[in-house]
Amino acid sequence: MANFFMNLDWIVLLKAFLVGGLICVIGQILIDKTKLTSARILVLFVTVGVILRWFTVYMKN
């Protein structure tokens, strides 16, 4: 089990935590400042993700 923790890439975990937190903050701001429901915000996030993937902003590993 100790070997598992030694092999983790902590920078990748930190980046994932920060990006996930940023996405949540954006969603919360949209809920607070607009009349969008959480379902519509989810659809918006998925659509933006598809568009970003189409323009190859991020690559599939």
N, CA, C and O atoms as CSV, one atom per row, in Angstrom:
chain,resi,resn,atom,element,x,y,z
A,1,MET,N,N,0.822,-1.193,0.000
A,1,MET,CA,C,0.000,0.000,0.000
A,1,MET,C,C,0.865,1.256,0.000
A,1,MET,O,O,0.516,2.242,-0.648
A,2,ALA,N,N,1.974,1.236,0.707
A,2,ALA,CA,C,2.860,2.399,0.753
A,2,ALA,C,C,3.451,2.675,-0.621
A,2,ALA,O,O,3.676,3.832,-0.978
A,3,ASN,N,N,3.707,1.615,-1.404
A,3,ASN,CA,C,4.238,1.779,-2.747
A,3,ASN,C,C,3.237,2.519,-3.635
A,3,ASN,O,O,3.644,3.285,-4.508
A,4,PHE,N,N,1.953,2.306,-3.432
A,4,PHE,CA,C,0.909,2.988,-4.199
A,4,PHE,C,C,1.010,4.493,-4.017
A,4,PHE,O,O,0.939,5.244,-4.990
A,5,PHE,N,N,1.176,4.939,-2.780
A,5,PHE,CA,C,1.245,6.373,-2.510
A,5,PHE,C,C,2.551,6.981,-3.014
A,5,PHE,O,O,2.586,8.163,-3.356
A,6,MET,N,N,3.605,6.206,-3.063
A,6,MET,CA,C,4.875,6.713,-3.566
A,6,MET,C,C,4.830,6.936,-5.067
A,6,MET,O,O,5.556,7.785,-5.584
A,7,ASN,N,N,3.983,6.183,-5.783
A,7,ASN,CA,C,3.908,6.277,-7.238
A,7,ASN,C,C,2.895,7.305,-7.728
A,7,ASN,O,O,2.776,7.518,-8.935
A,8,LEU,N,N,2.167,7.943,-6.826
A,8,LEU,CA,C,1.178,8.932,-7.248
A,8,LEU,C,C,1.858,10.200,-7.742
A,8,LEU,O,O,2.877,10.629,-7.202
A,9,ASP,N,N,1.277,10.787,-8.774
A,9,ASP,CA,C,1.762,12.075,-9.275
A,9,ASP,C,C,0.941,13.159,-8.586
A,9,ASP,O,O,-0.179,13.453,-9.004
A,10,TRP,N,N,1.487,13.744,-7.548
A,10,TRP,CA,C,0.753,14.685,-6.709
A,10,TRP,C,C,0.414,15.975,-7.444
A,10,TRP,O,O,-0.585,16.618,-7.123
A,11,ILE,N,N,1.218,16.362,-8.416
A,11,ILE,CA,C,0.930,17.577,-9.186
A,11,ILE,C,C,-0.333,17.376,-10.027
A,11,ILE,O,O,-1.161,18.281,-10.127
A,12,VAL,N,N,-0.479,16.212,-10.623
A,12,VAL,CA,C,-1.680,15.914,-11.410
A,12,VAL,C,C,-2.905,15.906,-10.507
A,12,VAL,O,O,-3.957,16.416,-10.892
A,13,LEU,N,N,-2.786,15.340,-9.322
A,13,LEU,CA,C,-3.907,15.333,-8.382
A,13,LEU,C,C,-4.279,16.747,-7.950
A,13,LEU,O,O,-5.463,17.069,-7.840
A,14,LEU,N,N,-3.291,17.586,-7.707
A,14,LEU,CA,C,-3.548,18.970,-7.333
A,14,LEU,C,C,-4.227,19.733,-8.464
A,14,LEU,O,O,-5.169,20.489,-8.225
A,15,LYS,N,N,-3.754,19.539,-9.694
A,15,LYS,CA,C,-4.379,20.197,-10.844
A,15,LYS,C,C,-5.823,19.745,-11.014
A,15,LYS,O,O,-6.697,20.568,-11.285
A,16,ALA,N,N,-6.086,18.463,-10.863
A,16,ALA,CA,C,-7.452,17.944,-10.985
A,16,ALA,C,C,-8.349,18.536,-9.908
A,16,ALA,O,O,-9.498,18.886,-10.178
A,17,PHE,N,N,-7.833,18.648,-8.695
A,17,PHE,CA,C,-8.597,19.246,-7.596
A,17,PHE,C,C,-8.921,20.706,-7.887
A,17,PHE,O,O,-10.051,21.145,-7.671
A,18,LEU,N,N,-7.944,21.458,-8.373
A,18,LEU,CA,C,-8.155,22.882,-8.656
A,18,LEU,C,C,-9.113,23.095,-9.825
A,18,LEU,O,O,-9.977,23.969,-9.759
A,19,VAL,N,N,-8.975,22.316,-10.883
A,19,VAL,CA,C,-9.871,22.450,-12.032
A,19,VAL,C,C,-11.291,22.054,-11.644
A,19,VAL,O,O,-12.246,22.730,-12.029
A,20,GLY,N,N,-11.441,20.987,-10.899
A,20,GLY,CA,C,-12.766,20.579,-10.435
A,20,GLY,C,C,-13.399,21.627,-9.542
A,20,GLY,O,O,-14.596,21.897,-9.647
A,21,GLY,N,N,-12.602,22.219,-8.663
A,21,GLY,CA,C,-13.105,23.293,-7.811
A,21,GLY,C,C,-13.514,24.510,-8.609
A,21,GLY,O,O,-14.523,25.144,-8.302
A,22,LEU,N,N,-12.735,24.847,-9.638
A,22,LEU,CA,C,-13.076,25.987,-10.494
A,22,LEU,C,C,-14.387,25.751,-11.238
A,22,LEU,O,O,-15.200,26.664,-11.377
A,23,ILE,N,N,-14.588,24.536,-11.712
A,23,ILE,CA,C,-15.841,24.200,-12.394
A,23,ILE,C,C,-17.016,24.347,-11.430
A,23,ILE,O,O,-18.069,24.856,-11.814
A,24,CYS,N,N,-16.850,23.913,-10.202
A,24,CYS,CA,C,-17.911,24.043,-9.204
A,24,CYS,C,C,-18.196,25.503,-8.874
A,24,CYS,O,O,-19.352,25.887,-8.700
A,25,VAL,N,N,-17.146,26.319,-8.788
A,25,VAL,CA,C,-17.329,27.746,-8.509
A,25,VAL,C,C,-18.093,28.408,-9.649
A,25,VAL,O,O,-18.993,29.212,-9.402
A,26,ILE,N,N,-17.749,28.086,-10.886
A,26,ILE,CA,C,-18.469,28.648,-12.032
A,26,ILE,C,C,-19.932,28.226,-11.997
A,26,ILE,O,O,-20.820,29.045,-12.231
A,27,GLY,N,N,-20.184,26.969,-11.708
A,27,GLY,CA,C,-21.565,26.488,-11.616
A,27,GLY,C,C,-22.344,27.193,-10.517
A,27,GLY,O,O,-23.507,27.548,-10.709
A,28,GLN,N,N,-21.713,27.399,-9.372
A,28,GLN,CA,C,-22.387,28.079,-8.261
A,28,GLN,C,C,-22.682,29.533,-8.600
A,28,GLN,O,O,-23.742,30.049,-8.247
A,29,ILE,N,N,-21.755,30.196,-9.281
A,29,ILE,CA,C,-21.999,31.580,-9.699
A,29,ILE,C,C,-23.160,31.642,-10.686
A,29,ILE,O,O,-23.993,32.545,-10.609
A,30,LEU,N,N,-23.217,30.686,-11.612
A,30,LEU,CA,C,-24.328,30.653,-12.562
A,30,LEU,C,C,-25.662,30.429,-11.857
A,30,LEU,O,O,-26.670,31.026,-12.235
A,31,ILE,N,N,-25.675,29.580,-10.843
A,31,ILE,CA,C,-26.908,29.340,-10.088
A,31,ILE,C,C,-27.324,30.602,-9.337
A,31,ILE,O,O,-28.503,30.958,-9.317
A,32,ASP,N,N,-26.352,31.280,-8.718
A,32,ASP,CA,C,-26.661,32.454,-7.903
A,32,ASP,C,C,-27.050,33.672,-8.732
A,32,ASP,O,O,-27.937,34.428,-8.332
A,33,LYS,N,N,-26.409,33.875,-9.869
A,33,LYS,CA,C,-26.585,35.109,-10.638
A,33,LYS,C,C,-27.603,35.006,-11.767
A,33,LYS,O,O,-28.029,36.033,-12.295
A,34,THR,N,N,-28.002,33.812,-12.147
A,34,THR,CA,C,-28.954,33.636,-13.245
A,34,THR,C,C,-30.137,32.809,-12.756
A,34,THR,O,O,-30.171,32.352,-11.613
A,35,LYS,N,N,-31.082,32.636,-13.627
A,35,LYS,CA,C,-32.241,31.798,-13.307
A,35,LYS,C,C,-32.092,30.395,-13.896
A,35,LYS,O,O,-33.072,29.664,-14.040
A,36,LEU,N,N,-30.852,30.030,-14.235
A,36,LEU,CA,C,-30.609,28.702,-14.774
A,36,LEU,C,C,-30.738,27.650,-13.680
A,36,LEU,O,O,-30.315,27.860,-12.543
A,37,THR,N,N,-31.320,26.530,-14.039
A,37,THR,CA,C,-31.406,25.419,-13.094
A,37,THR,C,C,-30.119,24.604,-13.170
A,37,THR,O,O,-29.334,24.755,-14.106
A,38,SER,N,N,-29.912,23.758,-12.198
A,38,SER,CA,C,-28.694,22.945,-12.193
A,38,SER,C,C,-28.651,21.997,-13.393
A,38,SER,O,O,-27.571,21.698,-13.903
A,39,ALA,N,N,-29.806,21.526,-13.845
A,39,ALA,CA,C,-29.839,20.640,-15.017
A,39,ALA,C,C,-29.392,21.387,-16.267
A,39,ALA,O,O,-28.656,20.831,-17.083
A,40,ARG,N,N,-29.815,22.617,-16.430
A,40,ARG,CA,C,-29.405,23.400,-17.599
A,40,ARG,C,C,-27.922,23.736,-17.546
A,40,ARG,O,O,-27.251,23.763,-18.577
A,41,ILE,N,N,-27.416,23.990,-16.356
A,41,ILE,CA,C,-25.988,24.269,-16.216
A,41,ILE,C,C,-25.183,23.018,-16.556
A,41,ILE,O,O,-24.131,23.111,-17.187
A,42,LEU,N,N,-25.666,21.856,-16.144
A,42,LEU,CA,C,-24.997,20.604,-16.477
A,42,LEU,C,C,-24.943,20.405,-17.990
A,42,LEU,O,O,-23.905,20.029,-18.534
A,43,VAL,N,N,-26.063,20.659,-18.668
A,43,VAL,CA,C,-26.101,20.543,-20.125
A,43,VAL,C,C,-25.138,21.551,-20.751
A,43,VAL,O,O,-24.459,21.236,-21.729
A,44,LEU,N,N,-25.076,22.751,-20.197
A,44,LEU,CA,C,-24.146,23.768,-20.683
A,44,LEU,C,C,-22.699,23.293,-20.542
A,44,LEU,O,O,-21.907,23.437,-21.473
A,45,PHE,N,N,-22.353,22.731,-19.392
A,45,PHE,CA,C,-20.989,22.241,-19.164
A,45,PHE,C,C,-20.642,21.104,-20.118
A,45,PHE,O,O,-19.536,21.063,-20.656
A,46,VAL,N,N,-21.568,20.192,-20.330
A,46,VAL,CA,C,-21.314,19.079,-21.252
A,46,VAL,C,C,-21.129,19.596,-22.666
A,46,VAL,O,O,-20.231,19.149,-23.380
A,47,THR,N,N,-21.969,20.533,-23.076
A,47,THR,CA,C,-21.861,21.107,-24.419
A,47,THR,C,C,-20.540,21.837,-24.607
A,47,THR,O,O,-19.888,21.693,-25.641
A,48,VAL,N,N,-20.143,22.618,-23.610
A,48,VAL,CA,C,-18.853,23.311,-23.686
A,48,VAL,C,C,-17.713,22.297,-23.761
A,48,VAL,O,O,-16.750,22.505,-24.498
A,49,GLY,N,N,-17.811,21.204,-23.006
A,49,GLY,CA,C,-16.798,20.162,-23.061
A,49,GLY,C,C,-16.696,19.520,-24.437
A,49,GLY,O,O,-15.596,19.240,-24.912
A,50,VAL,N,N,-17.826,19.288,-25.073
A,50,VAL,CA,C,-17.827,18.708,-26.422
A,50,VAL,C,C,-17.201,19.683,-27.410
A,50,VAL,O,O,-16.415,19.280,-28.267
A,51,ILE,N,N,-17.544,20.957,-27.297
A,51,ILE,CA,C,-16.975,21.964,-28.202
A,51,ILE,C,C,-15.464,22.084,-27.990
A,51,ILE,O,O,-14.707,22.166,-28.958
A,52,LEU,N,N,-15.027,22.095,-26.741
A,52,LEU,CA,C,-13.587,22.169,-26.470
A,52,LEU,C,C,-12.853,20.944,-27.012
A,52,LEU,O,O,-11.740,21.058,-27.524
A,53,ARG,N,N,-13.474,19.786,-26.901
A,53,ARG,CA,C,-12.866,18.565,-27.437
A,53,ARG,C,C,-12.806,18.624,-28.956
A,53,ARG,O,O,-11.834,18.165,-29.555
A,54,TRP,N,N,-13.838,19.186,-29.588
A,54,TRP,CA,C,-13.890,19.287,-31.039
A,54,TRP,C,C,-12.776,20.188,-31.563
A,54,TRP,O,O,-12.179,19.910,-32.603
A,55,PHE,N,N,-12.501,21.275,-30.829
A,55,PHE,CA,C,-11.425,22.181,-31.210
A,55,PHE,C,C,-10.075,21.723,-30.667
A,55,PHE,O,O,-9.091,22.456,-30.764
A,56,THR,N,N,-10.017,20.542,-30.107
A,56,THR,CA,C,-8.812,19.927,-29.540
A,56,THR,C,C,-8.109,20.830,-28.545
A,56,THR,O,O,-6.881,20.910,-28.528
A,57,VAL,N,N,-8.900,21.519,-27.704
A,57,VAL,CA,C,-8.309,22.314,-26.623
A,57,VAL,C,C,-7.625,21.397,-25.635
A,57,VAL,O,O,-6.567,21.733,-25.104
A,58,TYR,N,N,-8.212,20.251,-25.384
A,58,TYR,CA,C,-7.550,19.241,-24.564
A,58,TYR,C,C,-7.580,17.929,-25.337
A,58,TYR,O,O,-8.523,17.643,-26.075
A,59,MET,N,N,-6.554,17.163,-25.153
A,59,MET,CA,C,-6.403,15.925,-25.921
A,59,MET,C,C,-6.795,14.722,-25.072
A,59,MET,O,O,-6.614,14.709,-23.854
A,60,LYS,N,N,-7.328,13.727,-25.739
A,60,LYS,CA,C,-7.659,12.487,-25.057
A,60,LYS,C,C,-6.385,11.688,-24.829
A,60,LYS,O,O,-5.593,11.498,-25.752
A,61,ASN,N,N,-6.186,11.219,-23.595
A,61,ASN,CA,C,-4.972,10.448,-23.280
A,61,ASN,C,C,-5.176,8.998,-23.552
A,61,ASN,O,O,-4.264,8.197,-23.346
